[in-house]
Structure formats: structure tokens, C-alpha cells
Amino acid sequence: GATEAHPHHAALARLRVDFTEDEGDEGLEVVRRLVALAPTDVWARRELALRLARRRRPAEALAELAQAETLEPTSAATQGVRGFVLSAVG
């Protein structure tokens, strides 16, 4: 309810991501909403990439990772997510 009352609050949006299952349409949309509110949130971009990879959407997942790498070029976490994405799509 709080995220609906305050739709422009990035911290609440991130909290909603934490409490939303990654399956289903809502799981993807809550992360997209967070990325729209906080485009420099590297964690949110990696989370979106993970959720896209689980849906077999590798091109979109890799595009999100490219954005994450632009924001944090030396992040080991981003490279770990890249490995997961590539593994998930074979």
C-alpha cells in the first residue's frame, strides 16, 4: 500500500522488489518501475537482467547488464550476473 501511496519513492519501490516474487508479470514490472525511478541503481539493473534471463529474454538482459557496466565498470557482481544470464540461455 505504501508504494501505491508514494509511487515516486525509489526506496519504497526497491522494498517492493525485495518482497515480490520474480515470476509473473508483476515481478518484472516492479523492477522496471524501480529502474525508471532510479536509473543509476546498479542493483536494480542487475535484478532486472536476472528476471529477464529467467524468462529467456537474453538480449534484454544483456542490454541491462551493459547499462550496469557503464555505471560500475569494475563490478564483480555484474560479471557474476552476466555468467548467470549466459548460462541460463545456453
HUVENTA-V849636 format. One record per residue. N is the residue number from 1. RES is the residue in one small letter. PHI is phi in degrees with one decimal (none if undefined). OMEGA is omega in whole degrees, -180 to 180 (NA if undefined). Layout:
n=N res=RES phi=PHI omega=OMEGA
n=N res=RES phi=PHI omega=OMEGA
This chain:
n=1 res=g phi=none omega=-178
n=2 res=a phi=-65.6 omega=180
n=3 res=t phi=-68.6 omega=177
n=4 res=e phi=-74.0 omega=179
n=5 res=a phi=-72.6 omega=-178
n=6 res=h phi=-130.2 omega=-173
n=7 res=p phi=-67.1 omega=-179
n=8 res=h phi=-104.8 omega=-178
n=9 res=h phi=-97.2 omega=-174
n=10 res=a phi=-64.1 omega=-179
n=11 res=a phi=-64.7 omega=176
n=12 res=l phi=-68.0 omega=178
n=13 res=a phi=-63.0 omega=179
n=14 res=r phi=-67.0 omega=177
n=15 res=l phi=-61.6 omega=178
n=16 res=r phi=-64.8 omega=176
n=17 res=v phi=-59.4 omega=-179
n=18 res=d phi=-60.1 omega=-176
n=19 res=f phi=-103.4 omega=179
n=20 res=t phi=-112.1 omega=175
n=21 res=e phi=-61.3 omega=-177
n=22 res=d phi=-80.7 omega=178
n=23 res=e phi=-85.5 omega=178
n=24 res=g phi=85.1 omega=-177
n=25 res=d phi=-63.6 omega=-178
n=26 res=e phi=-63.0 omega=-180
n=27 res=g phi=-60.1 omega=178
n=28 res=l phi=-81.5 omega=-176
n=29 res=e phi=-67.9 omega=180
n=30 res=v phi=-65.4 omega=178
n=31 res=v phi=-73.1 omega=177
n=32 res=r phi=-60.4 omega=178
n=33 res=r phi=-62.9 omega=179
n=34 res=l phi=-63.9 omega=179
n=35 res=v phi=-62.4 omega=178
n=36 res=a phi=-65.6 omega=179
n=37 res=l phi=-75.5 omega=-176
n=38 res=a phi=-134.5 omega=-175
n=39 res=p phi=-63.7 omega=178
n=40 res=t phi=-97.6 omega=178
n=41 res=d phi=-79.4 omega=-176
n=42 res=v phi=-64.9 omega=178
n=43 res=w phi=-57.7 omega=-180
n=44 res=a phi=-63.1 omega=179
n=45 res=r phi=-66.1 omega=177
n=46 res=r phi=-65.8 omega=178
n=47 res=e phi=-62.4 omega=177
n=48 res=l phi=-63.3 omega=178
n=49 res=a phi=-60.5 omega=178
n=50 res=l phi=-61.0 omega=-178
n=51 res=r phi=-67.1 omega=176
n=52 res=l phi=-68.3 omega=179
n=53 res=a phi=-63.1 omega=179
n=54 res=r phi=-64.5 omega=178
n=55 res=r phi=-96.2 omega=179
n=56 res=r phi=59.8 omega=177
n=57 res=r phi=-123.5 omega=-172
n=58 res=p phi=-64.9 omega=-179
n=59 res=a phi=-62.4 omega=179
n=60 res=e phi=-67.8 omega=180
n=61 res=a phi=-62.2 omega=180
n=62 res=l phi=-67.5 omega=176
n=63 res=a phi=-64.4 omega=177
n=64 res=e phi=-64.7 omega=178
n=65 res=l phi=-65.3 omega=177
n=66 res=a phi=-61.5 omega=177
n=67 res=q phi=-64.7 omega=179
n=68 res=a phi=-61.8 omega=179
n=69 res=e phi=-66.1 omega=177
n=70 res=t phi=-63.7 omega=-178
n=71 res=l phi=-77.5 omega=-180
n=72 res=e phi=-136.8 omega=-172
n=73 res=p phi=-64.2 omega=-177
n=74 res=t phi=-107.7 omega=-176
n=75 res=s phi=-73.7 omega=176
n=76 res=a phi=-67.8 omega=-180
n=77 res=a phi=-62.3 omega=179
n=78 res=t phi=-64.5 omega=178
n=79 res=q phi=-66.9 omega=175
n=80 res=g phi=-64.0 omega=177
n=81 res=v phi=-66.0 omega=177
n=82 res=r phi=-58.2 omega=177
n=83 res=g phi=-60.2 omega=178
n=84 res=f phi=-62.2 omega=-178
n=85 res=v phi=-60.1 omega=-179
n=86 res=l phi=-64.4 omega=177
n=87 res=s phi=-67.1 omega=-178
n=88 res=a phi=-64.9 omega=-178
n=89 res=v phi=-100.6 omega=176
n=90 res=g phi=83.5 omega=NA
